[in-house]
Amino acid sequence: MDRVACVDVPALPLQLLLARESIERGHPAAVVDRDDPQGRILWVNEAARGLGILAGQRYAAGLS
């Protein structure tokens, strides 16, 4: 019998970034759709949200 499973992993790209880059807990991190000032922020961690950086903002706005 074949089985199908569905797994919902919230913010998987952010989790992969944090694991791969060894970003210390408590430091802000974000995933953007492109490395360009007009790129959109897709996911942010708790530390970034605490600084006012939100998903949907432009990359330039997050840097400022």
Summary of the structure (lengths in Angstrom):
residues: 64
radius of gyration: 14.3
end to end distance: 54.6
largest distance: 54.6
contacts: 134
relative contact order: 0.19
helix: 31%
strand: 14%
